[in-house]
């Protein structure tokens, strides 16, 4: 079984920066893609971007220019680095990982419980 856990959410002032982590553990053979989303109350989850198995990244409009997705393959950890944060970035941030399990080679698709980011002075 594979699980992912987000961390790094905090209260930060406008203009500040944060780095969120998405740590994967368990029966992992390969990680195909890790997606980052965020969600505010009453709204659907918004895709921010992704990183593929070969390290290619893609960011959606809310994230372009301010957010960067990167990873440490050795630790199966993916990061969402955010800068120049504004109150509109206040949300719960989630990672979603898709890959293959080690023993069965079955595909997995897992979500973490999220980490809360609050941008406020």
N, C-alpha and C positions, 0 to 999 in steps of 0.2 A: 504494500500500500504506500502511496506517495502523498505527502502533505506539503503545503507551503504556508509559511508564516510571514506576514508583513510586520515591519517594525520601523521606528524612526519618526513616526508622527509626533507633532508637538505644537505648542503655541509659538508663533513667530510673528514678528512685527512686519508690516508692509515693507517691501523692498528686500526682505531677508531671503535666506536660502535654507534648504533642507535636503537631506539625502535619505530617501526611503529604501529599505531593503526588503527583498523577497527571498527567503531562505527555503530551499527545497530539501526534503529528506525522505528517506525510505528506499523502496525497491526501484531505483532508477537505472535504466539502461541508457536512455538518451532523452535529451530535452529538445523538442522540435521548435517550440516557440514559447515565449513568455510575453503576455500582454499586460499592460497596466491600464486600469480604469479608475474612475472616481465617480462618486455618487453624492448628491446633496438631497436633503429631505424632499420627497414629493417628485423627484425626477428619476429617470432611468439612468443606469450606469453609462458613463461617457468614456469611450475609448480614447486613451491618450497616445498610445503607441505600442510598439512591439520590438522584440529582438529575436532574430531567427537563430537556428542552430549554427549557422556559419558566421554569426555576428552582425548580420545586416540589420539595420534599424529603420523604422519608419515611424514618423510622428504625425499626429493629426493636428488640425489647425489650433486647438486650444493649447497645444504643447510646443508648437514650433517656435524656435528661437529662445525659449526659456527653460525647457525641460530636456534632459538627455537620459537615454536609457543605455546602460552598460552592464557588464556582468563580470563575475569571477568564476570561470568554468571549474576551477579546482574545488571550489566550495559550493558549487551549484547555487550561487547567490546572484540575483539580479538586482540592479539598483535603478532607482528613478531619482535623478539629481535635478532639483528645482531651484531656480534663482528668480530674483525680482518678483517675489510673490506678492499677490494682492488679495484683498478680502474675498474676491470672487473665486479664489482658489481654495477657499475653505470647503472641505469635503472629507468623506471617508475614501481612502485610496486602497484599491485592491489589485492584487496580481492574480493572474490566471495562467496556469502552466499546462502545456500539452506535450506529451512525450510518450515514451514506451517503457513499460516495466521490464525489469531485468530478467526475472525468472520465466515469465510467460510471454514476453514480447507483446503483450496486450497494450493497446493504447490507453492512456489515462488523460483526464481533463479535470483539473482540480483548481479550486479557488481557496484563497485564504479568507480570514475573517475581517480583514481590513485594518487599516491604521488611520487614526484621525488627525487631520491637519487643520489647524485653526490659524487664520491670518488676521490679526487684530492688533491695534495699538492700545 
